[in-house]
Every structure is written in C-alpha cells, then in structure tokens.
Amino acid sequence: MLSAIMVSAEGQAFMATFLGDSKPGATDRFHFNVFLHMSILGTLSFFVAGFGWAKEIQVDTQNFKKHPRAYLFLTRMSGPLANLLMANIAASLSWILTQFDFDDKVFSTMVVVNVTMAIYGLLPVAPLPGGAIISAFFPSTESVEKIKKICSTVGPYVLIGGFLALRISGWDMVSDFFNPIVSTLTTTFLDM
C-alpha cells in the first residue's frame, strides 16, 4: 500500500515537472517519503474499499504553456500509469525469485495492490486521478470551478461511504466490473 501511494504521487509530480510545472526546490513533490504523500481518507479507503489514493500533488496549470487542461489530465493519469509500471517491476522481481525457488509473497502482493490502485484510480471521482476528467473536458468557468471544489471536498466521503455501504449490503456492482480487469492484469504481469 505504501509503495503504491508513493509511486502514484511521484509519477504525477514527475509528469507535472516534465510538462512545464517545475518548482525550484520542489521538496513538496520529490521527496520519496510516503508519509508526506499519504492522505488520511485515502489510506482509510484501503481498509474500507480495498484501494486508496495519494494526497493530491499541487499543480499550477498556468505553468503549462500549450494545453493546460490536457496537461493537467495527463499529469493526473500518470499516477495510475506509474502504478502499472511499478506492478510490472514487482512482477519481474517476483519472477526472478521464483527462478531461484523462493516463495515470493511480497512482490506478488505489490503487483496486486498497484494494479488495483491504478484501475480503481480511473474512476471519475475526485480525489482519484480519474476525477481530473472534469478539468480536461469542461472549460474553466466560475461554475465549473465551484463544482470541482465541491467534488474534491465531498468526493472522498462519497467514495468511502459508498464502498462501505456496498460492502455491508453485499452488492458489489463496482467490484464486479473492475475486479476482472484487475485479475486479468495481475495474472498477465505475474505470468510473463
């Protein structure tokens, strides 16, 4: 869980910097200290819903010279992409260990957690990376900014409450859709 949070946050920080939003001495981005990237509600979500999110990386879209909304979307989507890359690296290490007859549990678990965080992170709900879809496809007007602020404030509670209600009721409509994708990707990574 900790590696998945760190990789997602650092992936977004790298992409923001790569696309032009660089900050001198960006210690709030590139520190590789997972505890500074942890969101309290995002961490709680791991225990309630089985996935979570990192604290949102601050991005100044005015530093994106060409297409600020598209670049913000790319920055946010780089979090799930970084999780998939981490899953691939962990799967490679798991494969190496199995070649030497070691029973690997750590790296195969890292694959599952990173793939789960990447796939569920695509849900278009703030504070998940997929929530950036509002910024990408709607013009930056005062009403849209108000909606984004409300969504980012209420979104974490909606996610946790919704998944808690689904878990209590036993009705897994979201999991029924996403878990086969997670399972297929995890199997693909581990069987390569």
Buried (B, 14 or more C-beta within 10 A) or exposed (E): BBBBBBBBBBBBBBBBBEBBBEBEEBEEBBBEEBEBBBBEBBBBBBEBBBBBBBBBBEBEBEBBEEEBBBBBBBBBBBBBBBBBBBBBBBBBBBBEBBEEEEEBEEBBBBBBBBBBBBBBBBBEBBBBBBBBBBBBEBEEEEEBEEBBEEBBEEBBEEBBEBBBEBBEEEEEEBBEEBBEBBEEBBEBBBEE
